[in-house]
Amino acid sequence: MEDFIIGIEKINDFINYLKLEEKSANTIEKYMRDIKAFWQYVGTQAVTKELTIAYKENLLSNDYAVRSVNSMIASLNSFFTFVGYEYLKVKTIKEQRQIFCSEDRELTKEEYLRLLNAAESKGNRRLNLILQTICGTGIRVSELKFITVEAVKAGEAFVFCKGKRRSVFIVKALKKKLLKYAAKQKIESGCIFITRTGKPVSRSNVWRDMKKLCKDANVNPNKVFPHNLRHLFAKVFYSIEKDIAKLADILGHSSINTTRIYIVSTGTEHRRRMETMRLVI
């Protein structure tokens, strides 16, 4: 088999293939980002199995999390399969399931409330309600476009993501706030969270605006990103229901293993539970 050299044509062909497979825009963007990072690493030289292994080791040496490395390798392996060079695929890194999460990354309920107050004090009612909508329903930031006036009035939004359709309930308190906001903004139908040009807000819009709250809210910026609100919803829900299967359905997860990642406790909580065991006397 002839040497494989990465080129923009092959990447574009792969991207078009992903579109035909009906992958989400965010998924396609991630694949492209991962492949281009590898392309920058190898340059114009022929790709070999040894080079791909070296790239994996390079990522680890640059302090990428194992989960991030595995995700990037998965993107490359899919690309290699598509172009017909499966022998270039490398193994992902095996890692024991994490039993607790880093406190530096977990957003607490108290910090979430401080973010809400900061958004309100800055006069950014839209951002305040975006935070409450994500945290109060467990939706992804990319799913905000499904929060329409019609859906809020019905108390239920139908979300279509990753080839799946699911129902998302909107509690009465949130329904009241959203309808009041929509009326004030003179939004009579369609998406509630829109930009000045009338387009649905993007993930980058929300991410950027959330980061601007960190200083006033006195919250570590490493904790402040839209997906952490979804994690907070999951933890609060699980603390009440203790039903991981139901939570997986609500979040739109195909695998309960994904949901488990959302509900791991912090090291402090884990340590506190071990202390209560009183097995050391």
Secondary structure, DSSP 8 states (H G I E B T S, - for coil): ---B---HHHHHHHHHHHHHTT--HHHHHHHHHHHHHHHHHHTTS-B-HHHHHHHHHHHHHTT--HHHHHHHHHHHHHHHHHHT-GGG----------SEE-TTT---HHHHHHHHHHHHHTT-HHHHHHHHHHHHH---GGGGGG-BHHHHHHTEEEEEETTEEEEEE--HHHHHHHHHHHHHTT--SSBSSB-TTS-B--HHHHHHHHHTTHHHHT--GGG-SHHHHHHHHHHHHHHHH--HHHHHHHHT-S-HHHHHHHT-EEHHHHHHHHHHH----
